[in-house]
């Protein structure tokens, strides 16, 4: 099953932390991880200017998961359904999750609590260690 990397994991990798080894291990097994446009925006918005070239190199080597009509509808349904239960989900997280589901990928994240969708297989990759 493919793997989509959440922004927390991408930032962790760019900072040379735990995710680096896991991503290298994926590469050795020929598994190229996925990202979506939301991840790219969040990474570029959140990094230091001196990290930009490294970030672009990392992101350029990953598969791109599309964010189209179906993903937008799925993300909107999740936000509405969870809000009805008193749970507020971030738009960006719902779009990232929808992108992962759209390509049949599990999601690697440092924040599994942000992704309570039952349709999504979430892997907790602790960050900062």
N, C-alpha and C positions, 0 to 999 in steps of 0.2 A: 504494500500500500504506500503510495507517495506520502511525502511529508511537506507541509507548508510551515515556514518559520515565522513566528510572530516577531513583532518589532523588538520585544524585550530580548529575545534570543539573538537577533541581528546586532543590536547595540552591544550586548555582552561579547559577541564574537569580535566586533570591531575594537573593543577595549582589551582584547587578548585574554579574556577570562574563560571559564569552563566550556562555553559553547564552541570555542575554536576546535578543541579536540573532537567533539562530537560531530561537527561538520566535516572535519578531515576524515573521520571514520566513514561517514556517509560517502564521501568522494572515493575512498578506497574500494567501497562496495559498488561503485558506479551508480549510486543513487544521487541524482541531482535534485536538491530540494527546490521548493516552490516559494514564491512570494506573490504579492499582489500590489496594485498601485498604491493602496493605503499604506502598506509597509514602507514602500519607497518614500512616500511623502513624509511619513513619521520619522524615518531614519534621517533623511536629509534635513528636516526641520530641527532634529534634536542633537545633531553631532556638532563637534567643533569644526571650524573651517579647515584646520590642518588634517582632519580625518576624512575630508570629502573624497579625495582621490581613492583612498582605500575602500571607502564605502561604495563608490561607483564600481570599482573592480569587483568587489564581492557581489553586489547586486546584479551586475552584468552577467555573471556566471550562473545565475539561477533561472529556473523556469518561471514564466509569468502566468499566473492564474487570471483568467478574464473576470472582469466585473461588469456584467451586463444586466439586462432586464431581469432574468431569473434570480440572479444573486441579489439585486436590489429588492425584489419582492420578498425573497426569503429573509433578508435582513430586516425589512420593515415588519414582516409578520412576527419575527422573534421579538423585536422591540415592543410592539403592541401587546403581544401575548404576555410577555414578562411584566410589562407595566401594569397590566390588569391584575397581576398577582402582587403588585407593590414592589417589584424589582426593576430598578433602572439599569438598562444596559447602554453602553456607549455606542454611538453610531459606528465609529471606526472598528470597534471590536466585532460588531455584528457583520459588517462588510467583510472583514478578514475571515471570520468564521464561514460566511457564505461562500467566499472564494475557495476555501479549503473543501467544503462539501461539494462545491461545483466541479472540482477536479478529482473528487474521491480521495482526498488526502486527510491524514490525521494532522493535528496542529501541535507543534512544539511551542510552548510558552512558559515564561517565568511566572505568569499570573493565571493559573487554571481557574480560579474563582470567577474571573471575568468572562468565562465561556461555559455557561451552564447548559447549553443546548444539547438535547439528548441525541440529535442527529450527528453530532461531532465527536470524533475520537480525539481526546486531548491527552498529550504527553507533557508531564511537568518536567521542565528543564530548569532547575534552580539557577538563578543568575547571581553574579557577583562573587562567586567562589572560585 
